[in-house]
Amino acid sequence: MTYDALRHFADSWGLVFMTGSFLALIGWTFRRKARADHARAATMIFDEERHDA
């Protein structure tokens, strides 16, 4: 694969893949069921119990 072919692939399908991945990760973060996980993570530092592994 030459540099020009790789550059053409990155400019076209690579950009589509990166945009799709970005949108999927944003959607995964803001899904409805994640609200409880984010609330728990936001208050985790205030827990009195220690959870040592």
C-alpha distance matrix in Angstrom:
0.0 3.8 6.7 8.3 6.3 6.6 10.0 11.0 10.5 12.5 15.0 15.8 15.5 15.3 18.5 20.1 19.5 20.9 23.8 24.6 24.7 26.9 29.3 29.5 30.4 32.9 34.4 34.7 36.6 39.0 39.9 43.6 43.8 42.2 45.3 47.3 44.6 44.2 48.0 48.3 45.6 47.4 50.7 49.6 50.7 54.2 54.7 57.6 56.4 54.0 51.2 50.3 48.0
3.8 0.0 3.8 5.4 5.3 6.3 8.6 10.0 10.8 12.4 14.3 15.7 16.3 16.0 18.7 20.8 20.7 21.6 24.4 25.7 25.8 27.6 30.1 30.8 31.6 33.8 35.6 36.1 37.7 40.1 41.2 45.0 45.4 43.7 46.5 48.7 46.0 45.3 49.1 49.5 46.7 48.2 51.7 50.7 51.6 55.1 55.8 58.7 57.7 55.3 52.8 51.9 49.7
6.7 3.8 0.0 3.8 5.5 5.1 6.0 8.5 9.9 10.4 12.1 14.3 15.4 14.4 16.7 19.3 19.4 19.8 22.5 24.3 24.3 25.7 28.3 29.3 29.9 31.8 33.9 34.6 35.8 38.2 39.7 43.5 44.0 42.0 44.7 47.0 44.2 43.3 47.0 47.6 44.7 46.0 49.5 48.6 49.3 52.9 53.8 56.7 55.9 53.6 51.2 50.4 48.4
8.3 5.4 3.8 0.0 3.8 5.4 5.0 6.1 8.6 9.9 10.4 12.4 14.1 13.9 15.8 18.2 19.0 19.6 21.8 23.7 24.3 25.6 27.9 29.2 30.1 31.8 33.7 34.7 36.1 38.1 39.6 43.4 44.2 42.4 45.0 47.5 45.0 44.0 47.7 48.5 45.8 46.9 50.5 49.9 50.7 54.2 55.2 58.3 57.6 55.4 53.0 52.5 50.6
6.3 5.3 5.5 3.8 0.0 3.8 5.4 5.1 6.2 8.7 9.9 10.8 11.8 12.1 14.5 16.4 16.9 18.2 20.4 21.8 22.5 24.2 26.3 27.3 28.5 30.4 32.0 32.9 34.6 36.7 37.8 41.6 42.3 40.7 43.5 45.9 43.5 42.8 46.5 47.3 44.7 46.0 49.6 48.9 50.0 53.4 54.3 57.4 56.5 54.4 51.8 51.4 49.3
6.6 6.3 5.1 5.4 3.8 0.0 3.8 5.4 5.1 6.2 8.6 10.1 10.5 9.7 12.5 14.7 14.6 15.4 18.1 19.6 19.8 21.5 23.9 24.8 25.6 27.7 29.4 30.1 31.7 34.0 35.2 39.0 39.6 37.8 40.5 42.9 40.3 39.5 43.3 44.0 41.3 42.7 46.2 45.4 46.4 49.9 50.7 53.8 52.9 50.7 48.2 47.7 45.6
10.0 8.6 6.0 5.0 5.4 3.8 0.0 3.8 5.4 5.1 6.1 8.7 10.3 9.4 11.0 13.8 14.5 14.7 17.0 19.1 19.5 20.6 23.0 24.4 25.2 26.8 28.8 29.9 31.1 33.2 34.7 38.5 39.4 37.5 40.0 42.6 40.1 39.0 42.7 43.6 40.9 42.0 45.6 45.1 46.0 49.4 50.4 53.6 53.0 50.9 48.6 48.2 46.5
11.0 10.0 8.5 6.1 5.1 5.4 3.8 0.0 3.8 5.5 5.1 6.3 8.5 9.0 10.4 12.4 13.8 14.8 16.4 18.2 19.4 20.7 22.5 24.0 25.3 26.8 28.4 29.8 31.3 33.1 34.4 38.2 39.3 37.7 40.2 42.9 40.7 39.7 43.3 44.5 41.9 43.0 46.7 46.4 47.5 50.8 51.8 55.1 54.5 52.6 50.2 50.0 48.2
10.5 10.8 9.9 8.6 6.2 5.1 5.4 3.8 0.0 3.8 5.5 5.3 5.6 6.2 8.7 10.2 10.8 12.3 14.4 15.6 16.6 18.4 20.2 21.2 22.6 24.5 25.9 27.0 28.8 30.7 31.7 35.5 36.4 34.9 37.6 40.2 37.9 37.2 40.9 41.8 39.4 40.8 44.4 43.9 45.2 48.5 49.3 52.6 51.8 49.9 47.4 47.2 45.3
12.5 12.4 10.4 9.9 8.7 6.2 5.1 5.5 3.8 0.0 3.8 5.5 6.0 4.3 6.3 9.0 9.4 9.8 12.1 14.0 14.5 15.8 18.1 19.4 20.3 22.0 23.8 24.9 26.3 28.3 29.7 33.5 34.4 32.6 35.2 37.8 35.4 34.4 38.1 39.1 36.6 37.7 41.4 40.9 42.1 45.4 46.3 49.6 49.0 47.1 44.7 44.6 42.8
15.0 14.3 12.1 10.4 9.9 8.6 6.1 5.1 5.5 3.8 0.0 3.8 6.5 6.1 5.9 8.7 10.5 10.6 11.9 14.3 15.5 16.2 18.1 20.0 21.1 22.2 24.1 25.7 27.0 28.5 30.1 33.9 35.2 33.5 35.8 38.6 36.5 35.3 38.9 40.2 37.7 38.6 42.3 42.2 43.3 46.5 47.7 51.0 50.6 49.0 46.7 46.8 45.3
15.8 15.7 14.3 12.4 10.8 10.1 8.7 6.3 5.3 5.5 3.8 0.0 3.8 5.6 5.6 6.6 9.0 10.3 11.0 12.7 14.6 15.8 17.0 18.7 20.5 21.7 22.9 24.7 26.4 27.7 28.9 32.6 34.0 32.6 35.1 38.0 36.1 35.1 38.7 40.1 37.9 38.9 42.6 42.5 44.0 47.0 48.1 51.5 51.0 49.5 47.1 47.4 45.7
15.5 16.3 15.4 14.1 11.8 10.5 10.3 8.5 5.6 6.0 6.5 3.8 0.0 3.8 5.4 5.0 6.1 8.5 9.8 10.5 12.2 14.1 15.3 16.3 18.3 19.9 20.9 22.3 24.4 25.9 26.8 30.4 31.5 30.3 33.0 35.7 33.7 33.1 36.8 37.9 35.8 37.2 40.8 40.5 42.2 45.2 46.0 49.4 48.7 47.2 44.6 44.9 43.0
15.3 16.0 14.4 13.9 12.1 9.7 9.4 9.0 6.2 4.3 6.1 5.6 3.8 0.0 3.8 5.4 5.1 6.1 8.6 9.9 10.5 12.2 14.3 15.3 16.5 18.3 19.9 20.9 22.6 24.6 25.7 29.5 30.4 28.8 31.4 34.0 31.8 31.0 34.7 35.7 33.4 34.7 38.3 37.9 39.4 42.6 43.4 46.7 46.0 44.4 41.9 42.0 40.2
18.5 18.7 16.7 15.8 14.5 12.5 11.0 10.4 8.7 6.3 5.9 5.6 5.4 3.8 0.0 3.8 5.4 5.1 6.1 8.5 9.8 10.5 12.2 14.1 15.4 16.5 18.2 19.8 21.2 22.8 24.3 28.0 29.3 27.7 30.0 32.9 30.9 29.7 33.3 34.7 32.4 33.4 37.1 37.1 38.5 41.5 42.6 46.0 45.6 44.2 41.9 42.3 40.8
20.1 20.8 19.3 18.2 16.4 14.7 13.8 12.4 10.2 9.0 8.7 6.6 5.0 5.4 3.8 0.0 3.8 5.6 5.2 6.1 8.6 9.9 10.7 12.2 14.3 15.5 16.4 18.2 20.1 21.4 22.4 26.1 27.4 26.2 28.7 31.6 29.9 29.0 32.6 34.1 32.1 33.2 36.9 36.9 38.7 41.6 42.5 46.0 45.5 44.2 41.8 42.4 40.9
19.5 20.7 19.4 19.0 16.9 14.6 14.5 13.8 10.8 9.4 10.5 9.0 6.1 5.1 5.4 3.8 0.0 3.8 5.5 5.1 6.1 8.6 10.0 10.5 12.3 14.3 15.3 16.3 18.4 20.2 21.0 24.7 25.6 24.3 27.1 29.7 27.7 27.1 30.8 31.9 29.9 31.3 34.9 34.6 36.4 39.4 40.1 43.5 42.8 41.4 38.8 39.3 37.6
20.9 21.6 19.8 19.6 18.2 15.4 14.7 14.8 12.3 9.8 10.6 10.3 8.5 6.1 5.1 5.6 3.8 0.0 3.8 5.5 5.1 6.1 8.6 9.8 10.6 12.3 14.2 15.2 16.6 18.6 20.0 23.8 24.8 23.0 25.5 28.1 26.0 25.0 28.7 29.9 27.6 28.8 32.4 32.2 33.8 36.8 37.7 41.2 40.7 39.2 36.9 37.4 35.9
23.8 24.4 22.5 21.8 20.4 18.1 17.0 16.4 14.4 12.1 11.9 11.0 9.8 8.6 6.1 5.2 5.5 3.8 0.0 3.8 5.4 5.1 6.2 8.6 10.0 10.6 12.2 14.2 15.5 16.8 18.3 22.0 23.5 21.9 24.1 27.1 25.4 24.3 27.8 29.4 27.4 28.3 32.0 32.2 33.9 36.7 37.8 41.3 41.1 40.0 37.8 38.6 37.4
24.6 25.7 24.3 23.7 21.8 19.6 19.1 18.2 15.6 14.0 14.3 12.7 10.5 9.9 8.5 6.1 5.1 5.5 3.8 0.0 3.8 5.4 5.2 6.1 8.6 10.0 10.5 12.1 14.3 15.6 16.3 20.0 21.3 20.2 22.7 25.6 24.0 23.3 26.9 28.4 26.7 27.9 31.5 31.6 33.7 36.4 37.1 40.7 40.2 39.1 36.8 37.7 36.2
24.7 25.8 24.3 24.3 22.5 19.8 19.5 19.4 16.6 14.5 15.5 14.6 12.2 10.5 9.8 8.6 6.1 5.1 5.4 3.8 0.0 3.8 5.5 5.1 6.2 8.6 9.8 10.4 12.4 14.5 15.4 19.2 19.9 18.3 21.1 23.7 21.6 21.0 24.7 25.8 23.9 25.4 28.9 28.7 30.7 33.5 34.2 37.7 37.0 35.8 33.4 34.1 32.7
26.9 27.6 25.7 25.6 24.2 21.5 20.6 20.7 18.4 15.8 16.2 15.8 14.1 12.2 10.5 9.9 8.6 6.1 5.1 5.4 3.8 0.0 3.8 5.5 5.3 6.2 8.6 9.9 10.8 12.6 14.4 18.2 19.3 17.3 19.6 22.4 20.5 19.3 22.9 24.4 22.3 23.3 27.0 27.2 28.9 31.7 32.7 36.3 36.0 34.9 32.8 33.8 32.7
29.3 30.1 28.3 27.9 26.3 23.9 23.0 22.5 20.2 18.1 18.1 17.0 15.3 14.3 12.2 10.7 10.0 8.6 6.2 5.2 5.5 3.8 0.0 3.8 5.5 5.1 6.0 8.5 9.9 10.7 12.1 15.8 17.5 16.1 18.2 21.3 20.0 18.9 22.3 24.2 22.6 23.5 27.1 27.6 29.7 32.2 33.1 36.8 36.6 35.9 33.8 35.1 34.1
29.5 30.8 29.3 29.2 27.3 24.8 24.4 24.0 21.2 19.4 20.0 18.7 16.3 15.3 14.1 12.2 10.5 9.8 8.6 6.1 5.1 5.5 3.8 0.0 3.8 5.5 5.1 6.1 8.6 10.1 10.5 14.3 15.3 14.1 16.8 19.6 18.1 17.7 21.2 22.6 21.3 22.7 26.1 26.3 28.6 31.1 31.7 35.3 34.8 34.0 31.7 32.9 31.7
30.4 31.6 29.9 30.1 28.5 25.6 25.2 25.3 22.6 20.3 21.1 20.5 18.3 16.5 15.4 14.3 12.3 10.6 10.0 8.6 6.2 5.3 5.5 3.8 0.0 3.8 5.4 5.0 6.2 8.8 10.1 13.8 14.4 12.4 15.0 17.6 15.6 14.9 18.6 19.8 18.1 19.5 23.0 23.0 25.2 27.8 28.5 32.0 31.6 30.7 28.5 29.7 28.6
32.9 33.8 31.8 31.8 30.4 27.7 26.8 26.8 24.5 22.0 22.2 21.7 19.9 18.3 16.5 15.5 14.3 12.3 10.6 10.0 8.6 6.2 5.1 5.5 3.8 0.0 3.8 5.4 5.2 6.4 8.7 12.4 13.8 11.8 13.6 16.7 15.3 13.9 17.3 19.2 17.7 18.4 22.0 22.7 24.8 27.1 28.1 31.8 31.8 31.3 29.4 31.0 30.3
34.4 35.6 33.9 33.7 32.0 29.4 28.8 28.4 25.9 23.8 24.1 22.9 20.9 19.9 18.2 16.4 15.3 14.2 12.2 10.5 9.8 8.6 6.0 5.1 5.4 3.8 0.0 3.8 5.4 5.3 6.1 9.8 11.5 10.4 12.5 15.7 14.9 14.2 17.3 19.3 18.4 19.4 22.8 23.5 26.1 28.1 28.8 32.5 32.4 32.1 30.1 31.9 31.1
34.7 36.1 34.6 34.7 32.9 30.1 29.9 29.8 27.0 24.9 25.7 24.7 22.3 20.9 19.8 18.2 16.3 15.2 14.2 12.1 10.4 9.9 8.5 6.1 5.0 5.4 3.8 0.0 3.8 5.6 5.5 9.1 9.5 8.1 11.0 13.6 12.1 12.1 15.5 16.9 16.0 17.6 20.8 21.0 23.8 25.9 26.2 29.9 29.4 29.0 26.8 28.5 27.5
36.6 37.7 35.8 36.1 34.6 31.7 31.1 31.3 28.8 26.3 27.0 26.4 24.4 22.6 21.2 20.1 18.4 16.6 15.5 14.3 12.4 10.8 9.9 8.6 6.2 5.2 5.4 3.8 0.0 3.8 5.8 8.9 9.5 6.8 8.9 11.7 10.1 9.1 12.6 14.3 13.1 14.2 17.6 18.2 20.7 22.8 23.5 27.2 27.1 26.8 24.9 26.8 26.3
39.0 40.1 38.2 38.1 36.7 34.0 33.2 33.1 30.7 28.3 28.5 27.7 25.9 24.6 22.8 21.4 20.2 18.6 16.8 15.6 14.5 12.6 10.7 10.1 8.8 6.4 5.3 5.6 3.8 0.0 3.8 6.5 8.5 6.7 7.7 11.2 11.0 9.7 12.4 14.9 14.4 14.9 18.2 19.4 22.0 23.6 24.5 28.3 28.5 28.6 27.0 29.3 29.0
39.9 41.2 39.7 39.6 37.8 35.2 34.7 34.4 31.7 29.7 30.1 28.9 26.8 25.7 24.3 22.4 21.0 20.0 18.3 16.3 15.4 14.4 12.1 10.5 10.1 8.7 6.1 5.5 5.8 3.8 0.0 3.8 5.7 5.6 7.4 10.5 10.7 10.7 13.2 15.3 15.5 16.6 19.4 20.4 23.4 24.8 25.1 28.8 28.7 29.0 27.2 29.5 29.0
43.6 45.0 43.5 43.4 41.6 39.0 38.5 38.2 35.5 33.5 33.9 32.6 30.4 29.5 28.0 26.1 24.7 23.8 22.0 20.0 19.2 18.2 15.8 14.3 13.8 12.4 9.8 9.1 8.9 6.5 3.8 0.0 3.8 5.5 5.9 8.6 10.1 10.6 12.1 14.2 15.4 16.3 18.5 19.8 23.1 23.9 24.1 27.7 27.7 28.5 26.8 29.5 29.3
43.8 45.4 44.0 44.2 42.3 39.6 39.4 39.3 36.4 34.4 35.2 34.0 31.5 30.4 29.3 27.4 25.6 24.8 23.5 21.3 19.9 19.3 17.5 15.3 14.4 13.8 11.5 9.5 9.5 8.5 5.7 3.8 0.0 3.8 5.5 6.6 7.8 9.5 11.1 12.3 13.7 15.4 17.2 17.9 21.4 22.4 22.0 25.5 25.1 25.7 23.9 26.5 26.2
42.2 43.7 42.0 42.4 40.7 37.8 37.5 37.7 34.9 32.6 33.5 32.6 30.3 28.8 27.7 26.2 24.3 23.0 21.9 20.2 18.3 17.3 16.1 14.1 12.4 11.8 10.4 8.1 6.8 6.7 5.6 5.5 3.8 0.0 3.8 5.5 5.2 6.2 8.6 9.9 10.6 12.3 14.6 15.2 18.5 19.8 19.8 23.4 23.2 23.5 21.7 24.3 24.0
45.3 46.5 44.7 45.0 43.5 40.5 40.0 40.2 37.6 35.2 35.8 35.1 33.0 31.4 30.0 28.7 27.1 25.5 24.1 22.7 21.1 19.6 18.2 16.8 15.0 13.6 12.5 11.0 8.9 7.7 7.4 5.9 5.5 3.8 0.0 3.8 5.5 5.2 6.2 8.6 9.9 10.6 12.6 14.2 17.3 18.1 18.4 22.1 22.4 23.3 22.0 24.9 25.2
47.3 48.7 47.0 47.5 45.9 42.9 42.6 42.9 40.2 37.8 38.6 38.0 35.7 34.0 32.9 31.6 29.7 28.1 27.1 25.6 23.7 22.4 21.3 19.6 17.6 16.7 15.7 13.6 11.7 11.2 10.5 8.6 6.6 5.5 3.8 0.0 3.8 5.5 5.1 6.1 8.6 9.8 10.9 12.0 15.5 15.9 15.6 19.2 19.2 20.3 19.1 22.2 22.7
44.6 46.0 44.2 45.0 43.5 40.3 40.1 40.7 37.9 35.4 36.5 36.1 33.7 31.8 30.9 29.9 27.7 26.0 25.4 24.0 21.6 20.5 20.0 18.1 15.6 15.3 14.9 12.1 10.1 11.0 10.7 10.1 7.8 5.2 5.5 3.8 0.0 3.8 5.5 5.1 6.1 8.6 10.2 10.3 13.8 15.1 14.8 18.3 18.0 18.5 16.8 19.6 19.8
44.2 45.3 43.3 44.0 42.8 39.5 39.0 39.7 37.2 34.4 35.3 35.1 33.1 31.0 29.7 29.0 27.1 25.0 24.3 23.3 21.0 19.3 18.9 17.7 14.9 13.9 14.2 12.1 9.1 9.7 10.7 10.6 9.5 6.2 5.2 5.5 3.8 0.0 3.8 5.4 5.0 6.1 8.8 9.8 12.7 14.2 14.8 18.6 18.9 19.3 18.2 20.8 21.4
48.0 49.1 47.0 47.7 46.5 43.3 42.7 43.3 40.9 38.1 38.9 38.7 36.8 34.7 33.3 32.6 30.8 28.7 27.8 26.9 24.7 22.9 22.3 21.2 18.6 17.3 17.3 15.5 12.6 12.4 13.2 12.1 11.1 8.6 6.2 5.1 5.5 3.8 0.0 3.8 5.5 5.1 6.5 8.6 11.5 12.0 12.7 16.4 17.2 18.3 17.8 20.9 22.0
48.3 49.5 47.6 48.5 47.3 44.0 43.6 44.5 41.8 39.1 40.2 40.1 37.9 35.7 34.7 34.1 31.9 29.9 29.4 28.4 25.8 24.4 24.2 22.6 19.8 19.2 19.3 16.9 14.3 14.9 15.3 14.2 12.3 9.9 8.6 6.1 5.1 5.4 3.8 0.0 3.8 5.5 5.4 5.9 9.5 10.1 9.9 13.6 13.9 14.8 14.1 17.3 18.4
45.6 46.7 44.7 45.8 44.7 41.3 40.9 41.9 39.4 36.6 37.7 37.9 35.8 33.4 32.4 32.1 29.9 27.6 27.4 26.7 23.9 22.3 22.6 21.3 18.1 17.7 18.4 16.0 13.1 14.4 15.5 15.4 13.7 10.6 9.9 8.6 6.1 5.0 5.5 3.8 0.0 3.8 5.5 5.1 8.0 10.0 10.5 14.2 14.4 14.5 13.7 16.3 17.3
47.4 48.2 46.0 46.9 46.0 42.7 42.0 43.0 40.8 37.7 38.6 38.9 37.2 34.7 33.4 33.2 31.3 28.8 28.3 27.9 25.4 23.3 23.5 22.7 19.5 18.4 19.4 17.6 14.2 14.9 16.6 16.3 15.4 12.3 10.6 9.8 8.6 6.1 5.1 5.5 3.8 0.0 3.8 5.8 7.5 8.9 10.6 14.3 15.5 16.0 16.0 18.7 20.2
50.7 51.7 49.5 50.5 49.6 46.2 45.6 46.7 44.4 41.4 42.3 42.6 40.8 38.3 37.1 36.9 34.9 32.4 32.0 31.5 28.9 27.0 27.1 26.1 23.0 22.0 22.8 20.8 17.6 18.2 19.4 18.5 17.2 14.6 12.6 10.9 10.2 8.8 6.5 5.4 5.5 3.8 0.0 3.8 5.6 5.6 7.2 10.9 12.4 13.6 14.2 17.3 19.3
49.6 50.7 48.6 49.9 48.9 45.4 45.1 46.4 43.9 40.9 42.2 42.5 40.5 37.9 37.1 36.9 34.6 32.2 32.2 31.6 28.7 27.2 27.6 26.3 23.0 22.7 23.5 21.0 18.2 19.4 20.4 19.8 17.9 15.2 14.2 12.0 10.3 9.8 8.6 5.9 5.1 5.8 3.8 0.0 3.8 5.4 5.6 9.2 9.9 10.3 10.6 13.5 15.5
50.7 51.6 49.3 50.7 50.0 46.4 46.0 47.5 45.2 42.1 43.3 44.0 42.2 39.4 38.5 38.7 36.4 33.8 33.9 33.7 30.7 28.9 29.7 28.6 25.2 24.8 26.1 23.8 20.7 22.0 23.4 23.1 21.4 18.5 17.3 15.5 13.8 12.7 11.5 9.5 8.0 7.5 5.6 3.8 0.0 3.8 5.6 8.4 9.9 10.0 11.2 13.6 16.1
54.2 55.1 52.9 54.2 53.4 49.9 49.4 50.8 48.5 45.4 46.5 47.0 45.2 42.6 41.5 41.6 39.4 36.8 36.7 36.4 33.5 31.7 32.2 31.1 27.8 27.1 28.1 25.9 22.8 23.6 24.8 23.9 22.4 19.8 18.1 15.9 15.1 14.2 12.0 10.1 10.0 8.9 5.6 5.4 3.8 0.0 3.8 6.4 9.0 10.4 12.4 15.3 18.2
54.7 55.8 53.8 55.2 54.3 50.7 50.4 51.8 49.3 46.3 47.7 48.1 46.0 43.4 42.6 42.5 40.1 37.7 37.8 37.1 34.2 32.7 33.1 31.7 28.5 28.1 28.8 26.2 23.5 24.5 25.1 24.1 22.0 19.8 18.4 15.6 14.8 14.8 12.7 9.9 10.5 10.6 7.2 5.6 5.6 3.8 0.0 3.8 5.6 7.6 9.5 12.8 15.7
57.6 58.7 56.7 58.3 57.4 53.8 53.6 55.1 52.6 49.6 51.0 51.5 49.4 46.7 46.0 46.0 43.5 41.2 41.3 40.7 37.7 36.3 36.8 35.3 32.0 31.8 32.5 29.9 27.2 28.3 28.8 27.7 25.5 23.4 22.1 19.2 18.3 18.6 16.4 13.6 14.2 14.3 10.9 9.2 8.4 6.4 3.8 0.0 3.8 6.6 9.6 12.5 15.9
56.4 57.7 55.9 57.6 56.5 52.9 53.0 54.5 51.8 49.0 50.6 51.0 48.7 46.0 45.6 45.5 42.8 40.7 41.1 40.2 37.0 36.0 36.6 34.8 31.6 31.8 32.4 29.4 27.1 28.5 28.7 27.7 25.1 23.2 22.4 19.2 18.0 18.9 17.2 13.9 14.4 15.5 12.4 9.9 9.9 9.0 5.6 3.8 0.0 3.8 6.4 9.4 12.6
54.0 55.3 53.6 55.4 54.4 50.7 50.9 52.6 49.9 47.1 49.0 49.5 47.2 44.4 44.2 44.2 41.4 39.2 40.0 39.1 35.8 34.9 35.9 34.0 30.7 31.3 32.1 29.0 26.8 28.6 29.0 28.5 25.7 23.5 23.3 20.3 18.5 19.3 18.3 14.8 14.5 16.0 13.6 10.3 10.0 10.4 7.6 6.6 3.8 0.0 3.8 6.0 9.5
51.2 52.8 51.2 53.0 51.8 48.2 48.6 50.2 47.4 44.7 46.7 47.1 44.6 41.9 41.9 41.8 38.8 36.9 37.8 36.8 33.4 32.8 33.8 31.7 28.5 29.4 30.1 26.8 24.9 27.0 27.2 26.8 23.9 21.7 22.0 19.1 16.8 18.2 17.8 14.1 13.7 16.0 14.2 10.6 11.2 12.4 9.5 9.6 6.4 3.8 0.0 3.8 6.4
50.3 51.9 50.4 52.5 51.4 47.7 48.2 50.0 47.2 44.6 46.8 47.4 44.9 42.0 42.3 42.4 39.3 37.4 38.6 37.7 34.1 33.8 35.1 32.9 29.7 31.0 31.9 28.5 26.8 29.3 29.5 29.5 26.5 24.3 24.9 22.2 19.6 20.8 20.9 17.3 16.3 18.7 17.3 13.5 13.6 15.3 12.8 12.5 9.4 6.0 3.8 0.0 3.8
48.0 49.7 48.4 50.6 49.3 45.6 46.5 48.2 45.3 42.8 45.3 45.7 43.0 40.2 40.8 40.9 37.6 35.9 37.4 36.2 32.7 32.7 34.1 31.7 28.6 30.3 31.1 27.5 26.3 29.0 29.0 29.3 26.2 24.0 25.2 22.7 19.8 21.4 22.0 18.4 17.3 20.2 19.3 15.5 16.1 18.2 15.7 15.9 12.6 9.5 6.4 3.8 0.0
